Amino acid sequence: MSTQRVIVVMGVAGTGKTTVGRLLAEALALPYAEGDAFHPAANVAKMSAGTPLDDADRWPWLDALGDWMRDRAGLGGGGGVVAASSLKRSYRDRLRAAAPGAVFVHLTGERPLIERRMAARTGHFMPAALLDSQFATLEPLQEDEAGLVVDVSGSSEEITERALAALRRLRTPEN
């Protein structure tokens, strides 16, 4: 029996990671995990106050995510989908160390669209003021990383359909 793939839906705040992650998990009949739920309370408080996290803040969060991913990727784990910003290559490398077969779905779009979406959402601890730090930190997927880029224009369902189509192409052994 082989290990199961874990899909990480990544991108800056406001790209729809949670919504698209849940829809992907539903379409693929996989369990879903919200990456924000793995943050220690101190991280949430820091972001709520408008202070960006630094790498030292993120390591425990990434390790907790990695534990979940390792469990889902292992024999009998069945795979899974998790929404987690994963903005830097070093963060993705840490997650891949826990689940080597992980695939990253990078949600990306025009900044004005993402700003509008952030302004419209309610009840989230991440203020729009931190979007600058998110874009400054972002290191797009590199050619040697298992993953794909999906534009976030359109409805959540359209974005999810684009991601599913790209995942099918990625999994097709044509190369």
Residue pairs with C-beta under 8 A, 6 or more apart in sequence:
1 75
1 76
3 73
3 74
3 75
3 77
3 101
4 72
4 73
4 74
4 77
4 78
4 79
4 80
4 101
5 73
5 79
5 101
5 102
5 103
6 69
6 72
6 73
6 79
6 80
6 81
6 82
6 99
6 101
6 102
6 103
7 24
7 28
7 30
7 79
7 80
7 81
7 82
7 102
7 103
7 104
7 105
7 167
8 69
8 81
8 82
8 83
8 84
8 86
8 92
8 95
8 102
8 103
8 104
8 105
9 17
9 20
9 21
9 24
9 81
9 82
9 83
9 84
9 105
9 107
9 163
10 17
10 83
10 84
10 85
10 86
10 87
10 92
10 104
10 105
10 106
10 107
10 147
11 17
11 85
11 106
11 107
11 108
11 138
11 152
12 85
12 87
12 114
12 131
12 134
12 135
12 138
13 85
13 114
13 118
13 126
13 130
13 131
13 134
14 114
14 115
14 117
14 118
14 121
14 128
14 131
15 107
15 108
15 109
15 114
15 117
15 152
16 107
16 117
16 152
16 156
16 159
17 35
17 83
17 84
17 85
17 107
18 34
18 36
18 83
19 156
20 83
20 105
20 107
20 150
20 156
20 159
20 160
20 163
21 32
21 34
21 81
21 82
21 83
22 32
22 81
22 83
23 156
23 157
23 160
24 30
24 81
24 105
24 160
24 163
24 164
25 31
25 32
25 80
25 81
26 32
27 160
27 164
28 79
28 81
28 164
30 78
30 79
30 80
30 81
31 72
31 78
31 80
31 81
32 80
32 81
32 82
32 83
33 65
33 68
33 80
33 81
33 82
33 83
34 82
34 83
35 61
35 65
35 82
35 83
35 84
35 85
36 44
36 83
36 125
38 61
38 64
38 65
38 68
38 84
39 47
39 61
40 60
40 61
42 57
43 53
43 57
43 58
43 61
44 125
46 53
46 57
47 53
47 125
47 126
47 127
47 130
48 125
48 127
50 127
50 129
50 130
52 130
52 133
52 134
52 137
55 88
55 90
58 91
59 94
62 91
62 94
62 95
63 94
63 98
65 82
65 84
65 95
65 98
66 94
66 95
66 97
66 98
66 99
67 98
68 80
68 82
69 80
69 82
69 95
69 98
69 99
69 102
70 98
70 99
71 77
72 78
72 79
72 80
72 99
73 79
73 80
73 98
73 99
73 100
73 101
73 102
84 95
85 91
85 134
86 92
86 95
86 104
87 134
87 137
87 138
87 139
88 137
88 138
88 139
89 139
89 142
89 145
92 104
92 141
92 145
95 102
96 102
101 146
102 146
103 146
103 147
103 148
103 167
103 170
104 141
104 145
104 146
104 147
104 148
105 147
105 148
105 150
105 163
105 166
105 167
106 140
106 141
106 147
106 148
106 149
106 150
107 150
107 152
107 159
108 140
108 149
108 150
108 151
108 152
109 151
109 152
109 153
110 153
111 131
111 135
113 152
113 153
114 131
114 152
115 128
115 131
118 126
118 128
118 131
119 128
140 149
141 147
141 148
141 149
146 170
148 163
148 166
148 167
148 170
150 159
150 162
150 163
150 166
151 159
151 162
152 159
153 159
